[in-house]
């Protein structure tokens, strides 16, 4: 189907900035028949299939789009590229602020954990944005500070190093094992009570 797109209809568009410079891909689109419109969408809208081609490898990606009114290819590309920023933000939150590490069993605990994680992520993002300096173009220029580098700086200069004394490690290991034993006993007792007729 993508072979129906003439070579002159592929348009090169900038899709964002990466650590190595701007990201550019070739984009094209095809109108999709009205009978192919997903259920629940008005048939008066515009259904399109947007194709993205990597400039060097030729790898193709496809996006099925529907809009209630006519839009340009540039507008669709802008919306498609927002997904990357959202995914990168979630990945940063998971990697550096523990967004996916909350082991909670109720709504309030989950909400508090997520809120603290997102606040930490926002602080990292704002600090990274505030450290961007525009200087004269010289022989050596630095890229803007990233969130991973900020975390590395915080761990090196601000946060206390973890205690590595044997007594401390043994104390907390014993406490954790005692706590797990109590939890295991309570868990087994609850199951025994539920299993009784």
N, C-alpha and C positions, 0 to 999 in steps of 0.2 A: 504494500500500500504506500509506503514511504517513497518507493521508486517513482510514484506519480508526480512527486514534487520536482519541478525543473531546477537545474543547478542555480539559475539566477534568482530563484525565490528564497534561497537560504540567506538569512541575514545574520551578520556577526554583531552580537550585542555584549556589552559588559554586564556581568552579573554580580560583581562585588569585588572586594579587595581581600587578598590573602597575604600571607607572610612573604610571598615571592612576587607580589605585585597584583595587578588587576587580573580577574578571571574573565575570560571571554570564551563564548561558545557560539556555534552556528545554530540558528533557530529557524524553524519553518512550521507552517500549520496547514491543516486540511479541514475543510468543513465536513461535519459528520451529518448523515441523513437524519431527518426529524424522527423517523421511526426507531432510531437508535438512541434516542434521548432517554435517560434513566427515568424510572417511575417517579412520580411526584413533582417533576419539573414541567413548567409550562412549555408547550410546544412552540410558543412564539419567541422563545429565547434563541440564543445562538449556541450550538454545540460544535466544539472544535477538538481536534486532536493536535496537540503541540508536540513537536519533536525537537530534541536537543542533541546536537552532534558535537563530540569532542573535536577540537581543532586538529589535534595531532594523531590520535588513535582512531578516530572515526566512530567511537563507541556511541550508540544511540540510547536515549532515554525518552520515554513517552509520557505525556500528561493529558488526561482527558479533562476538558474544561467545559463548563456551561455558564453562560451569563444571561441575565434577563434582557440585556440590551447589547447593542454592538459595541465592541471594544477593539483596541488596536493590539497587535502582537506585542508591542512594548509593554502595555499594561498587563497583559497576561504573564509575560516574563517576570515583571516586577513582583507579582503576587506569588509566582512559583518560587522565586528566589527568597522570599520571606521565610519559607519553610526551612531553608538551610540555616538562617540565623536563629530560628527557634530551636532547631535540633542542636546547634552548637551551644546555645545557652543552657539547654537541659544537660548536655554532656559535661559542660563546665561545672554545673551545679552538682552533678553526680560525682565527678572526679575530685573536685577541690573543696566542696562544702558538705559532702555527705548527704545529699538530697535523697538518695536511695538506700541509706543505711539505717533509717529509723525502724527499730523493732518494737512496734507499739501495737496495742490491741484495742484501743478505743479512739473515738473521734478526736477528743480534746488533745490527747497525747500526739496523735498523728498531725493535727493542725499546728500544734506548737513546734514540733520538730521541723515540719515543712517551712513554717514561718521563719524560724531562726536560720535555717539553711538558705532560704531565699534572701534574707537580709544580709547574710555573710556574702552571698554571691553578688548582691547589689553593691556592697561596700568594695569588693574586689574590682567590679566593673567600673565604678566611679573613680576609684583610686587609679586604675589603669588609664582612664580617660584624662584624669587631671595631670598625669605625668607626661603627657605628650608635649614635647617641646619642639618648636620650630626654630631651627638655628640656621646659620649660613651653610650653604652647600660647600662642604670641604671634602678632602680625600676620604675621610672615614665618617660615615653617617650611621646612626643606630636606628633600628626599627623601634616603634613604640613598645613600651613595656607591656607584657601580656599578663593575664591572670595567673598562669602557672609560675611565671617568674616572680610575681608578687608573693605568692604562697611560699616559694623558696626563700625569698628575702625575709618574710615574717618568721619562718621556722629558724632561720639562721640568726637573726638579730633581735627579735622581739620575744618570741615564745620561749618559755623555759624548756631546756632539754629534759627528756624523760629520765626519771630516776632509774639507775641501773644497779643499785645496791642489792646484794643477794637477800638481805633481811626483808627489804621492802617487797621484792618480788615474791618471796615465800609467804609473807604475811597476806598479800592480796590473793595469791593462789589458794591459800587455805580458806580465806574468807569466801572466795568465789565457789570453791568446792562445797563448803558448808551450806552456803545459800542454795546451791543446786541440789544438795541432798534433801534439804527441807522442802524445796519445791517439788522434787520427785515424790517424796512421801505424801505431801498434800494431794498431788495429782493422782497417785494410786489410791489414796483413801476416797477421793471424790468418785473415782470410777467404781470402787467397791460398793459405795452407797447407791450409785445409779444402777448397778447390776442386780441389786437385791430386789426381789419381787414386791 
